[in-house]
Amino acid sequence: KLQNYLDNIEQRRLDYVQRRPLVYSVQKRRLDLLTVANPALLAKGRRKKVVIVTARVHPGETPSSYVCQGFIEFIISDN
């Protein structure tokens, strides 16, 4: 479900969103790094301050997936 959601974001071709694989889990699931920033700051080699948001670190944390998805929707919106 998460990969489909991130695929949909990627298909929107927002110039301020960048997605790339970060690591793979023990179960061989892709874990992505989603960067949301001014396009000028996305250039390689630029130093920048970051905020890291994670969700569902443990299997029982299902609600956090929805919270994280809502957070992503907010930061990529026009609001």
N, C-alpha and C positions, 0 to 999 in steps of 0.2 A: 504494500500500500504506500509506504514512504517513497519507494523508488518511482512509482507512478506519479505521485504528487510532485516530486522533484523534476521528473521528465516534463510534466505540464508547465512548470515554472520555466524550465530551460527552453521550451518551445515558444514561449512568449518573447524570447530574444530581448530581454531588458538589458540595456547597456551597463547598468549598475549592479548586475547580479552575475556572479561567476561561480560555476560548480565544477568540482574536480574530485576524483576519488582520493581519499586520504589513506585509509587502511582497509583491510578485510577482517571480518570477525573470525572467531574460531570455527563457526559454521559456514565460512566462506561467503558471508554477506558483505556487500560493499557498504562502506561507511564514507559518506561524502563530506567534503568541506564546502560550505556555501558561504561565499563572501558577498556582502552587500556594501557597496561603497561608491563614492564619486568615481566615474570612469578614469579620471586622471590619476587616482590613487591606486588603481588596479595594475598599473605598469610594474613589470618585474624590477626588483632592486629598490623599490621605494620603501622606506621605513614608515611604519604607521602604527598608531595605537589600535588595539583590538579589544573586542568584547567576545567572549566565548560563551555560547549557550548550548547546553546539552540536555537531552531528555531521554527518559527510559533507559537508565543505566542498568537497572535490575528488571527482570521479567514482570514483576508485580506492579510496575509503575505505569500502567497503561494510560491513566489520565494525563500524565505529563506529555505524552505524544500529541494530544489534542491542544494542550497549552502551547507547546512549541510550534505547532502548525499555525495556530492563531497569531503567535508572535511573528512568525515569518510573513504571514499575510499582511500584518500591520506594517512591518518595516519595508515591504516592497510596494505598498499601496501609495496613493497620492496624499494620504493624511499626514 
